[in-house]
Amino acid sequence: MPVLRVRRAGLRLRGIPLRNTRHMCGSLLVALKVHSKAAQRKLSEAMGGSRTDG
Protein backbone atom coordinates (compact mmCIF):
# COMPACT_ATOMS: atom_id res chain seq x y z
CA MET A 1 0.00 0.00 0.00
CA PRO A 2 2.80 2.53 0.63
CA VAL A 3 3.68 2.36 -3.08
CA LEU A 4 0.18 3.54 -3.96
CA ARG A 5 0.52 6.50 -1.60
CA VAL A 6 3.79 7.49 -3.21
CA ARG A 7 2.27 7.32 -6.68
CA ARG A 8 -0.87 9.22 -5.65
CA ALA A 9 1.33 11.97 -4.24
CA GLY A 10 2.88 12.33 -7.69
CA LEU A 11 6.32 11.23 -6.57
CA ARG A 12 8.61 8.93 -8.46
CA LEU A 13 9.30 5.64 -6.78
CA ARG A 14 12.99 4.89 -6.79
CA GLY A 15 15.45 3.28 -4.47
CA ILE A 16 17.57 5.25 -2.04
CA PRO A 17 21.29 4.85 -2.70
CA LEU A 18 23.00 3.20 0.25
CA ARG A 19 25.33 6.16 0.73
CA ASN A 20 22.32 8.46 1.30
CA THR A 21 20.58 6.40 3.95
CA ARG A 22 22.55 7.87 6.87
CA HIS A 23 21.75 11.42 5.76
CA MET A 24 18.09 10.54 5.29
CA CYS A 25 17.96 8.95 8.74
CA GLY A 26 19.53 12.07 10.25
CA SER A 27 17.03 14.30 8.49
CA LEU A 28 14.13 12.19 9.74
CA LEU A 29 15.45 12.31 13.30
CA VAL A 30 15.66 16.13 13.09
CA ALA A 31 12.14 16.31 11.65
CA LEU A 32 10.90 14.15 14.54
CA LYS A 33 12.66 16.50 16.99
CA VAL A 34 14.74 13.71 18.51
CA HIS A 35 17.26 15.01 21.05
CA SER A 36 20.64 15.58 19.40
CA LYS A 37 22.57 13.21 21.68
CA ALA A 38 20.05 10.42 21.09
CA ALA A 39 20.18 11.02 17.33
CA GLN A 40 23.97 11.02 17.37
CA ARG A 41 24.00 7.74 19.30
CA LYS A 42 21.49 6.16 16.90
CA LEU A 43 23.47 7.22 13.82
CA SER A 44 26.68 5.94 15.36
CA GLU A 45 25.06 2.56 16.04
CA ALA A 46 23.71 2.43 12.50
CA MET A 47 27.21 2.86 11.11
CA GLY A 48 28.47 -0.03 13.22
CA GLY A 49 30.29 2.18 15.66
CA SER A 50 31.40 0.53 18.83
CA ARG A 51 32.86 3.55 20.56
CA THR A 52 31.03 5.13 23.46
CA ASP A 53 30.72 8.89 23.75
CA GLY A 54 30.17 9.53 27.46
CHARMM internal coordinates of N, CA and C (Angstrom, degrees):
IC EDIT
DIST 1 N 1 CA 1.4456
DIST 1 CA 1 C 1.5298
ANGL 1 N 1 CA 1 C 113.62
DIST 1 C 2 N 1.3403
ANGL 1 CA 1 C 2 N 119.32
DIHE 1 N 1 CA 1 C 2 N -33.51
DIST 2 N 2 CA 1.4675
ANGL 1 C 2 N 2 CA 118.46
DIHE 1 CA 1 C 2 N 2 CA 179.60
DIST 2 CA 2 C 1.5266
ANGL 2 N 2 CA 2 C 112.58
DIHE 1 C 2 N 2 CA 2 C -59.20
DIST 2 C 3 N 1.3278
ANGL 2 CA 2 C 3 N 117.20
DIHE 2 N 2 CA 2 C 3 N -31.13
DIST 3 N 3 CA 1.4622
ANGL 2 C 3 N 3 CA 120.47
DIHE 2 CA 2 C 3 N 3 CA 179.35
DIST 3 CA 3 C 1.5189
ANGL 3 N 3 CA 3 C 109.81
DIHE 2 C 3 N 3 CA 3 C -62.64
DIST 3 C 4 N 1.3215
ANGL 3 CA 3 C 4 N 117.07
DIHE 3 N 3 CA 3 C 4 N -40.59
DIST 4 N 4 CA 1.4635
ANGL 3 C 4 N 4 CA 120.52
DIHE 3 CA 3 C 4 N 4 CA 179.25
DIST 4 CA 4 C 1.5256
ANGL 4 N 4 CA 4 C 111.01
DIHE 3 C 4 N 4 CA 4 C -63.27
DIST 4 C 5 N 1.3258
ANGL 4 CA 4 C 5 N 116.92
DIHE 4 N 4 CA 4 C 5 N -39.16
DIST 5 N 5 CA 1.4632
ANGL 4 C 5 N 5 CA 120.28
DIHE 4 CA 4 C 5 N 5 CA 178.89
DIST 5 CA 5 C 1.5187
ANGL 5 N 5 CA 5 C 111.35
DIHE 4 C 5 N 5 CA 5 C -64.29
DIST 5 C 6 N 1.3075
ANGL 5 CA 5 C 6 N 115.98
DIHE 5 N 5 CA 5 C 6 N -39.34
DIST 6 N 6 CA 1.4697
ANGL 5 C 6 N 6 CA 120.28
DIHE 5 CA 5 C 6 N 6 CA 178.70
DIST 6 CA 6 C 1.5253
ANGL 6 N 6 CA 6 C 109.74
DIHE 5 C 6 N 6 CA 6 C -63.92
DIST 6 C 7 N 1.3109
ANGL 6 CA 6 C 7 N 116.21
DIHE 6 N 6 CA 6 C 7 N -45.72
DIST 7 N 7 CA 1.4704
ANGL 6 C 7 N 7 CA 119.95
DIHE 6 CA 6 C 7 N 7 CA -179.52
DIST 7 CA 7 C 1.5299
ANGL 7 N 7 CA 7 C 111.78
DIHE 6 C 7 N 7 CA 7 C -66.06
DIST 7 C 8 N 1.3249
ANGL 7 CA 7 C 8 N 116.90
DIHE 7 N 7 CA 7 C 8 N -40.67
DIST 8 N 8 CA 1.4728
ANGL 7 C 8 N 8 CA 120.01
DIHE 7 CA 7 C 8 N 8 CA 179.30
DIST 8 CA 8 C 1.5229
ANGL 8 N 8 CA 8 C 111.47
DIHE 7 C 8 N 8 CA 8 C -64.37
DIST 8 C 9 N 1.3189
ANGL 8 CA 8 C 9 N 116.08
DIHE 8 N 8 CA 8 C 9 N -30.61
DIST 9 N 9 CA 1.4637
ANGL 8 C 9 N 9 CA 120.28
DIHE 8 CA 8 C 9 N 9 CA 178.77
DIST 9 CA 9 C 1.5232
ANGL 9 N 9 CA 9 C 111.28
DIHE 8 C 9 N 9 CA 9 C -76.35
DIST 9 C 10 N 1.3158
ANGL 9 CA 9 C 10 N 117.52
DIHE 9 N 9 CA 9 C 10 N -5.70
DIST 10 N 10 CA 1.4552
ANGL 9 C 10 N 10 CA 121.17
DIHE 9 CA 9 C 10 N 10 CA 178.51
DIST 10 CA 10 C 1.5137
ANGL 10 N 10 CA 10 C 113.56
DIHE 9 C 10 N 10 CA 10 C 81.22
DIST 10 C 11 N 1.3191
ANGL 10 CA 10 C 11 N 116.60
DIHE 10 N 10 CA 10 C 11 N 18.48
DIST 11 N 11 CA 1.4592
ANGL 10 C 11 N 11 CA 120.47
DIHE 10 CA 10 C 11 N 11 CA -179.83
DIST 11 CA 11 C 1.5214
ANGL 11 N 11 CA 11 C 110.12
DIHE 10 C 11 N 11 CA 11 C -96.61
DIST 11 C 12 N 1.3091
ANGL 11 CA 11 C 12 N 114.86
DIHE 11 N 11 CA 11 C 12 N 153.13
DIST 12 N 12 CA 1.4596
ANGL 11 C 12 N 12 CA 118.88
DIHE 11 CA 11 C 12 N 12 CA 176.49
DIST 12 CA 12 C 1.5176
ANGL 12 N 12 CA 12 C 108.26
DIHE 11 C 12 N 12 CA 12 C -84.18
DIST 12 C 13 N 1.2932
ANGL 12 CA 12 C 13 N 115.85
DIHE 12 N 12 CA 12 C 13 N 138.66
DIST 13 N 13 CA 1.4474
ANGL 12 C 13 N 13 CA 120.99
DIHE 12 CA 12 C 13 N 13 CA 178.35
DIST 13 CA 13 C 1.5210
ANGL 13 N 13 CA 13 C 108.08
DIHE 12 C 13 N 13 CA 13 C -93.19
DIST 13 C 14 N 1.3047
ANGL 13 CA 13 C 14 N 115.38
DIHE 13 N 13 CA 13 C 14 N 115.80
DIST 14 N 14 CA 1.4566
ANGL 13 C 14 N 14 CA 119.51
DIHE 13 CA 13 C 14 N 14 CA 177.64
DIST 14 CA 14 C 1.5196
ANGL 14 N 14 CA 14 C 107.85
DIHE 13 C 14 N 14 CA 14 C -147.82
DIST 14 C 15 N 1.2804
ANGL 14 CA 14 C 15 N 115.37
DIHE 14 N 14 CA 14 C 15 N 159.30
DIST 15 N 15 CA 1.4591
ANGL 14 C 15 N 15 CA 120.47
DIHE 14 CA 14 C 15 N 15 CA -179.41
DIST 15 CA 15 C 1.5217
ANGL 15 N 15 CA 15 C 111.20
DIHE 14 C 15 N 15 CA 15 C -72.30
DIST 15 C 16 N 1.2999
ANGL 15 CA 15 C 16 N 115.42
DIHE 15 N 15 CA 15 C 16 N 158.24
DIST 16 N 16 CA 1.4624
ANGL 15 C 16 N 16 CA 121.59
DIHE 15 CA 15 C 16 N 16 CA 176.70
DIST 16 CA 16 C 1.5147
ANGL 16 N 16 CA 16 C 107.17
DIHE 15 C 16 N 16 CA 16 C -98.32
DIST 16 C 17 N 1.3331
ANGL 16 CA 16 C 17 N 117.57
DIHE 16 N 16 CA 16 C 17 N 122.31
DIST 17 N 17 CA 1.4657
ANGL 16 C 17 N 17 CA 119.27
DIHE 16 CA 16 C 17 N 17 CA 178.30
DIST 17 CA 17 C 1.5256
ANGL 17 N 17 CA 17 C 110.34
DIHE 16 C 17 N 17 CA 17 C -57.96
DIST 17 C 18 N 1.3021
ANGL 17 CA 17 C 18 N 116.21
DIHE 17 N 17 CA 17 C 18 N 140.90
DIST 18 N 18 CA 1.4561
ANGL 17 C 18 N 18 CA 121.70
DIHE 17 CA 17 C 18 N 18 CA -176.72
DIST 18 CA 18 C 1.5144
ANGL 18 N 18 CA 18 C 111.97
DIHE 17 C 18 N 18 CA 18 C -53.46
DIST 18 C 19 N 1.3227
ANGL 18 CA 18 C 19 N 117.57
DIHE 18 N 18 CA 18 C 19 N -38.17
DIST 19 N 19 CA 1.4662
ANGL 18 C 19 N 19 CA 120.39
DIHE 18 CA 18 C 19 N 19 CA -177.20
DIST 19 CA 19 C 1.5328
ANGL 19 N 19 CA 19 C 112.31
DIHE 18 C 19 N 19 CA 19 C -67.57
DIST 19 C 20 N 1.3174
ANGL 19 CA 19 C 20 N 118.01
DIHE 19 N 19 CA 19 C 20 N -17.27
DIST 20 N 20 CA 1.4659
ANGL 19 C 20 N 20 CA 121.62
DIHE 19 CA 19 C 20 N 20 CA -178.81
DIST 20 CA 20 C 1.5234
ANGL 20 N 20 CA 20 C 113.46
DIHE 19 C 20 N 20 CA 20 C -94.55
DIST 20 C 21 N 1.3079
ANGL 20 CA 20 C 21 N 117.69
DIHE 20 N 20 CA 20 C 21 N -8.54
DIST 21 N 21 CA 1.4593
ANGL 20 C 21 N 21 CA 119.32
DIHE 20 CA 20 C 21 N 21 CA -173.88
DIST 21 CA 21 C 1.5241
ANGL 21 N 21 CA 21 C 112.46
DIHE 20 C 21 N 21 CA 21 C -65.92
DIST 21 C 22 N 1.3319
ANGL 21 CA 21 C 22 N 117.82
DIHE 21 N 21 CA 21 C 22 N -36.59
DIST 22 N 22 CA 1.4679
ANGL 21 C 22 N 22 CA 120.08
DIHE 21 CA 21 C 22 N 22 CA -179.90
DIST 22 CA 22 C 1.5243
ANGL 22 N 22 CA 22 C 110.55
DIHE 21 C 22 N 22 CA 22 C -65.58
DIST 22 C 23 N 1.3370
ANGL 22 CA 22 C 23 N 116.42
DIHE 22 N 22 CA 22 C 23 N -41.74
DIST 23 N 23 CA 1.4608
ANGL 22 C 23 N 23 CA 120.43
DIHE 22 CA 22 C 23 N 23 CA 178.95
DIST 23 CA 23 C 1.5287
ANGL 23 N 23 CA 23 C 110.72
DIHE 22 C 23 N 23 CA 23 C -65.89
DIST 23 C 24 N 1.3336
ANGL 23 CA 23 C 24 N 116.09
DIHE 23 N 23 CA 23 C 24 N -39.60
DIST 24 N 24 CA 1.4557
ANGL 23 C 24 N 24 CA 119.54
DIHE 23 CA 23 C 24 N 24 CA 179.41
DIST 24 CA 24 C 1.5312
ANGL 24 N 24 CA 24 C 110.20
DIHE 23 C 24 N 24 CA 24 C -65.77
DIST 24 C 25 N 1.3178
ANGL 24 CA 24 C 25 N 116.06
DIHE 24 N 24 CA 24 C 25 N -41.82
DIST 25 N 25 CA 1.4639
ANGL 24 C 25 N 25 CA 120.09
DIHE 24 CA 24 C 25 N 25 CA 178.62
DIST 25 CA 25 C 1.5251
ANGL 25 N 25 CA 25 C 110.02
DIHE 24 C 25 N 25 CA 25 C -61.43
DIST 25 C 26 N 1.3310
ANGL 25 CA 25 C 26 N 117.07
DIHE 25 N 25 CA 25 C 26 N -43.87
DIST 26 N 26 CA 1.4607
ANGL 25 C 26 N 26 CA 121.02
DIHE 25 CA 25 C 26 N 26 CA 178.27
DIST 26 CA 26 C 1.5164
ANGL 26 N 26 CA 26 C 111.75
DIHE 25 C 26 N 26 CA 26 C -61.02
DIST 26 C 27 N 1.3170
ANGL 26 CA 26 C 27 N 116.56
DIHE 26 N 26 CA 26 C 27 N -42.28
DIST 27 N 27 CA 1.4623
ANGL 26 C 27 N 27 CA 120.85
DIHE 26 CA 26 C 27 N 27 CA 179.03
DIST 27 CA 27 C 1.5229
ANGL 27 N 27 CA 27 C 111.43
DIHE 26 C 27 N 27 CA 27 C -63.54
DIST 27 C 28 N 1.3298
ANGL 27 CA 27 C 28 N 115.96
DIHE 27 N 27 CA 27 C 28 N -41.00
DIST 28 N 28 CA 1.4623
ANGL 27 C 28 N 28 CA 119.78
DIHE 27 CA 27 C 28 N 28 CA 178.52
DIST 28 CA 28 C 1.5248
ANGL 28 N 28 CA 28 C 111.24
DIHE 27 C 28 N 28 CA 28 C -65.53
DIST 28 C 29 N 1.3245
ANGL 28 CA 28 C 29 N 117.18
DIHE 28 N 28 CA 28 C 29 N -39.58
DIST 29 N 29 CA 1.4633
ANGL 28 C 29 N 29 CA 120.23
DIHE 28 CA 28 C 29 N 29 CA 178.68
DIST 29 CA 29 C 1.5307
ANGL 29 N 29 CA 29 C 110.72
DIHE 28 C 29 N 29 CA 29 C -64.00
DIST 29 C 30 N 1.3299
ANGL 29 CA 29 C 30 N 117.22
DIHE 29 N 29 CA 29 C 30 N -39.09
DIST 30 N 30 CA 1.4698
ANGL 29 C 30 N 30 CA 120.99
DIHE 29 CA 29 C 30 N 30 CA 176.92
DIST 30 CA 30 C 1.5266
ANGL 30 N 30 CA 30 C 109.76
DIHE 29 C 30 N 30 CA 30 C -64.82
DIST 30 C 31 N 1.3403
ANGL 30 CA 30 C 31 N 116.38
DIHE 30 N 30 CA 30 C 31 N -44.96
DIST 31 N 31 CA 1.4633
ANGL 30 C 31 N 31 CA 120.43
DIHE 30 CA 30 C 31 N 31 CA -179.59
DIST 31 CA 31 C 1.5289
ANGL 31 N 31 CA 31 C 111.64
DIHE 30 C 31 N 31 CA 31 C -62.00
DIST 31 C 32 N 1.3370
ANGL 31 CA 31 C 32 N 116.20
DIHE 31 N 31 CA 31 C 32 N -32.28
DIST 32 N 32 CA 1.4587
ANGL 31 C 32 N 32 CA 120.79
DIHE 31 CA 31 C 32 N 32 CA 178.88
DIST 32 CA 32 C 1.5201
ANGL 32 N 32 CA 32 C 112.44
DIHE 31 C 32 N 32 CA 32 C -84.73
DIST 32 C 33 N 1.3302
ANGL 32 CA 32 C 33 N 116.63
DIHE 32 N 32 CA 32 C 33 N 1.58
DIST 33 N 33 CA 1.4655
ANGL 32 C 33 N 33 CA 123.77
DIHE 32 CA 32 C 33 N 33 CA 178.82
DIST 33 CA 33 C 1.5282
ANGL 33 N 33 CA 33 C 112.38
DIHE 32 C 33 N 33 CA 33 C 57.66
DIST 33 C 34 N 1.3448
ANGL 33 CA 33 C 34 N 114.73
DIHE 33 N 33 CA 33 C 34 N 42.57
DIST 34 N 34 CA 1.4591
ANGL 33 C 34 N 34 CA 120.97
DIHE 33 CA 33 C 34 N 34 CA 175.33
DIST 34 CA 34 C 1.5199
ANGL 34 N 34 CA 34 C 107.65
DIHE 33 C 34 N 34 CA 34 C -75.51
DIST 34 C 35 N 1.3232
ANGL 34 CA 34 C 35 N 117.15
DIHE 34 N 34 CA 34 C 35 N 139.53
DIST 35 N 35 CA 1.4597
ANGL 34 C 35 N 35 CA 121.73
DIHE 34 CA 34 C 35 N 35 CA -179.87
DIST 35 CA 35 C 1.5314
ANGL 35 N 35 CA 35 C 109.54
DIHE 34 C 35 N 35 CA 35 C -56.22
DIST 35 C 36 N 1.3157
ANGL 35 CA 35 C 36 N 116.32
DIHE 35 N 35 CA 35 C 36 N 140.66
DIST 36 N 36 CA 1.4658
ANGL 35 C 36 N 36 CA 121.18
DIHE 35 CA 35 C 36 N 36 CA -172.95
DIST 36 CA 36 C 1.5264
ANGL 36 N 36 CA 36 C 113.08
DIHE 35 C 36 N 36 CA 36 C -58.84
DIST 36 C 37 N 1.3226
ANGL 36 CA 36 C 37 N 118.05
DIHE 36 N 36 CA 36 C 37 N -39.80
DIST 37 N 37 CA 1.4723
ANGL 36 C 37 N 37 CA 120.14
DIHE 36 CA 36 C 37 N 37 CA 179.49
DIST 37 CA 37 C 1.5316
ANGL 37 N 37 CA 37 C 111.11
DIHE 36 C 37 N 37 CA 37 C -66.51
DIST 37 C 38 N 1.3273
ANGL 37 CA 37 C 38 N 116.75
DIHE 37 N 37 CA 37 C 38 N -39.20
DIST 38 N 38 CA 1.4599
ANGL 37 C 38 N 38 CA 120.24
DIHE 37 CA 37 C 38 N 38 CA 178.47
DIST 38 CA 38 C 1.5283
ANGL 38 N 38 CA 38 C 110.16
DIHE 37 C 38 N 38 CA 38 C -66.88
DIST 38 C 39 N 1.3310
ANGL 38 CA 38 C 39 N 116.99
DIHE 38 N 38 CA 38 C 39 N -40.51
DIST 39 N 39 CA 1.4633
ANGL 38 C 39 N 39 CA 121.04
DIHE 38 CA 38 C 39 N 39 CA 178.89
DIST 39 CA 39 C 1.5290
ANGL 39 N 39 CA 39 C 110.02
DIHE 38 C 39 N 39 CA 39 C -65.18
DIST 39 C 40 N 1.3140
ANGL 39 CA 39 C 40 N 116.50
DIHE 39 N 39 CA 39 C 40 N -42.90
DIST 40 N 40 CA 1.4586
ANGL 39 C 40 N 40 CA 120.80
DIHE 39 CA 39 C 40 N 40 CA 179.32
DIST 40 CA 40 C 1.5306
ANGL 40 N 40 CA 40 C 110.55
DIHE 39 C 40 N 40 CA 40 C -60.96
DIST 40 C 41 N 1.3168
ANGL 40 CA 40 C 41 N 116.13
DIHE 40 N 40 CA 40 C 41 N -42.87
DIST 41 N 41 CA 1.4641
ANGL 40 C 41 N 41 CA 121.09
DIHE 40 CA 40 C 41 N 41 CA 179.49
DIST 41 CA 41 C 1.5281
ANGL 41 N 41 CA 41 C 110.11
DIHE 40 C 41 N 41 CA 41 C -64.22
DIST 41 C 42 N 1.3291
ANGL 41 CA 41 C 42 N 116.86
DIHE 41 N 41 CA 41 C 42 N -43.17
DIST 42 N 42 CA 1.4639
ANGL 41 C 42 N 42 CA 120.72
DIHE 41 CA 41 C 42 N 42 CA -178.91
DIST 42 CA 42 C 1.5258
ANGL 42 N 42 CA 42 C 110.79
DIHE 41 C 42 N 42 CA 42 C -64.83
DIST 42 C 43 N 1.3240
ANGL 42 CA 42 C 43 N 117.97
DIHE 42 N 42 CA 42 C 43 N -42.17
DIST 43 N 43 CA 1.4622
ANGL 42 C 43 N 43 CA 120.92
DIHE 42 CA 42 C 43 N 43 CA 179.61
DIST 43 CA 43 C 1.5258
ANGL 43 N 43 CA 43 C 110.93
DIHE 42 C 43 N 43 CA 43 C -67.35
DIST 43 C 44 N 1.3093
ANGL 43 CA 43 C 44 N 116.73
DIHE 43 N 43 CA 43 C 44 N -35.94
DIST 44 N 44 CA 1.4588
ANGL 43 C 44 N 44 CA 120.75
DIHE 43 CA 43 C 44 N 44 CA 178.12
DIST 44 CA 44 C 1.5272
ANGL 44 N 44 CA 44 C 110.27
DIHE 43 C 44 N 44 CA 44 C -65.33
DIST 44 C 45 N 1.3281
ANGL 44 CA 44 C 45 N 116.62
DIHE 44 N 44 CA 44 C 45 N -42.21
DIST 45 N 45 CA 1.4666
ANGL 44 C 45 N 45 CA 120.76
DIHE 44 CA 44 C 45 N 45 CA 177.63
DIST 45 CA 45 C 1.5177
ANGL 45 N 45 CA 45 C 110.70
DIHE 44 C 45 N 45 CA 45 C -63.77
DIST 45 C 46 N 1.3020
ANGL 45 CA 45 C 46 N 116.58
DIHE 45 N 45 CA 45 C 46 N -39.23
DIST 46 N 46 CA 1.4623
ANGL 45 C 46 N 46 CA 121.58
DIHE 45 CA 45 C 46 N 46 CA -177.43
DIST 46 CA 46 C 1.5239
ANGL 46 N 46 CA 46 C 111.27
DIHE 45 C 46 N 46 CA 46 C -65.10
DIST 46 C 47 N 1.3264
ANGL 46 CA 46 C 47 N 116.11
DIHE 46 N 46 CA 46 C 47 N -29.41
DIST 47 N 47 CA 1.4650
ANGL 46 C 47 N 47 CA 119.94
DIHE 46 CA 46 C 47 N 47 CA -179.65
DIST 47 CA 47 C 1.5268
ANGL 47 N 47 CA 47 C 111.26
DIHE 46 C 47 N 47 CA 47 C -88.94
DIST 47 C 48 N 1.3194
ANGL 47 CA 47 C 48 N 116.99
DIHE 47 N 47 CA 47 C 48 N 5.34
DIST 48 N 48 CA 1.4477
ANGL 47 C 48 N 48 CA 120.68
DIHE 47 CA 47 C 48 N 48 CA 178.03
DIST 48 CA 48 C 1.5106
ANGL 48 N 48 CA 48 C 113.28
DIHE 47 C 48 N 48 CA 48 C 81.25
DIST 48 C 49 N 1.3136
ANGL 48 CA 48 C 49 N 115.94
DIHE 48 N 48 CA 48 C 49 N 19.75
DIST 49 N 49 CA 1.4542
ANGL 48 C 49 N 49 CA 119.91
DIHE 48 CA 48 C 49 N 49 CA -179.84
DIST 49 CA 49 C 1.5132
ANGL 49 N 49 CA 49 C 111.93
DIHE 48 C 49 N 49 CA 49 C -70.87
DIST 49 C 50 N 1.2967
ANGL 49 CA 49 C 50 N 115.99
DIHE 49 N 49 CA 49 C 50 N 137.84
DIST 50 N 50 CA 1.4539
ANGL 49 C 50 N 50 CA 119.23
DIHE 49 CA 49 C 50 N 50 CA 179.44
DIST 50 CA 50 C 1.5147
ANGL 50 N 50 CA 50 C 111.48
DIHE 49 C 50 N 50 CA 50 C -113.75
DIST 50 C 51 N 1.3129
ANGL 50 CA 50 C 51 N 116.78
DIHE 50 N 50 CA 50 C 51 N 1.01
DIST 51 N 51 CA 1.4589
ANGL 50 C 51 N 51 CA 119.20
DIHE 50 CA 50 C 51 N 51 CA -179.20
DIST 51 CA 51 C 1.5262
ANGL 51 N 51 CA 51 C 109.32
DIHE 50 C 51 N 51 CA 51 C -80.13
DIST 51 C 52 N 1.3020
ANGL 51 CA 51 C 52 N 115.94
DIHE 51 N 51 CA 51 C 52 N 154.29
DIST 52 N 52 CA 1.4553
ANGL 51 C 52 N 52 CA 120.26
DIHE 51 CA 51 C 52 N 52 CA 178.99
DIST 52 CA 52 C 1.5164
ANGL 52 N 52 CA 52 C 108.85
DIHE 51 C 52 N 52 CA 52 C -115.06
DIST 52 C 53 N 1.3060
ANGL 52 CA 52 C 53 N 115.78
DIHE 52 N 52 CA 52 C 53 N 127.99
DIST 53 N 53 CA 1.4614
ANGL 52 C 53 N 53 CA 121.89
DIHE 52 CA 52 C 53 N 53 CA 178.31
DIST 53 CA 53 C 1.5178
ANGL 53 N 53 CA 53 C 108.31
DIHE 52 C 53 N 53 CA 53 C -104.44
DIST 53 C 54 N 1.3383
ANGL 53 CA 53 C 54 N 115.88
DIHE 53 N 53 CA 53 C 54 N 93.95
DIST 54 N 54 CA 1.4447
ANGL 53 C 54 N 54 CA 124.26
DIHE 53 CA 53 C 54 N 54 CA -178.89
DIST 54 CA 54 C 1.4019
ANGL 54 N 54 CA 54 C 117.51
DIHE 53 C 54 N 54 CA 54 C -17.98
END
COOR INIT
IC SEED 1 N 1 CA 1 C
IC BUILD
